[in-house]
Structures are given as C-alpha cells and as structure tokens.
Amino acid sequence: MIWRRSTRVVGSTRCWGWPDLIVFDLCCAAGDHRFEAWFASSESFSDQQARGLISCPVCGDDNVKKAVMAPRVGAKSNQLVAQIAAKPAVSEEPSPELVRKLLADIAAKQAEMLPQSRWVGRDFADAARAMHEGRATEDLIHGQASPEEAQSLRDDGIAAMPLLVPIVPPEAAN
C-alpha cells in the first residue's frame, strides 16, 4: 500500500469492499477507440480527465471524452430480463509488446518512487491515518495493510492504494 493525500473516496461500500461506482463509455480522439471506465461520480471523471489521468488503453491517447451511452432502464417487473450478450469493452486487444512495455513502465515508475518514500511496515494504516488527521507530518510512505485496514482507510476517506508490483520489506531484501 502507498499513501498520499489526494481526492477523498466518494460513495459507500458495497460488495468486496469497493466504493459504489458508475460506468461511462469513453472514446479517444486519436483512434476513435471505444472503451468503458468506472468512476465514483461524474465529478470524479471530470477531475481525473482535467488532470490527464485517463488515457485510451489501446493507443494511450489522453484526449478522451464521454461517448454517447444508452440509458440503463430496468425491465418491467412483469417481464423477464432479456439475456444480452456482452460485447468487449475495447474493440481491439492491445499487443503483447504494448502490455509488456506498460508493465515495465509501471515497474520502473514504482521503483523510482519507492526510494523517495519511507517504509513503515505493518504500521501503514496507523501512519496513514495519523498523517491524514494531522497528528504526524505528511510524508510519502509505503508498507503493509490487511484488507480490513485498507477498507477502513477507504471508508474514512484516506487515499491509499496497493502497489501494482509486489515488493519485499527492506529487511528481507538481499
């Protein structure tokens, strides 16, 4: 888990400890690729779009916008729900080379950030909460948290996310 102050989580939790999310169909300007993405709210989408955090999973273009979407209307209670075949979220599969490059980029960025952060080990949840509440100096930290601790942080609006590439604690490294 890594902590840094950012936008508070919006929505209440439902299944598997994730906040309530809404889905938007998005498309990019470069290749007109259509894909879907999930957000806590419309404001969350606008905020992430303005900060350039959303990009096309096919071509990487960060000039994305909401695509026209059909409204989701529930069936009448006296009718059976029609089984609709799921269509792929993206019209083209990314190439294995692109996937390898993206994973390598993620690992490189994480390796670049970790030396700038402080390892707090199993005290991660307490340290993140103390910084969030102003009881400790804000700092970039990383450490370990149980799923329950991570959920408690999210419930309290404390921004924490799992590291995408697993690491070993500093004392366990050779």
Order of alpha helices (4+ residues) and beta strands (2+ residues): beta-beta-beta-alpha-beta-alpha-beta-alpha-beta-alpha-beta
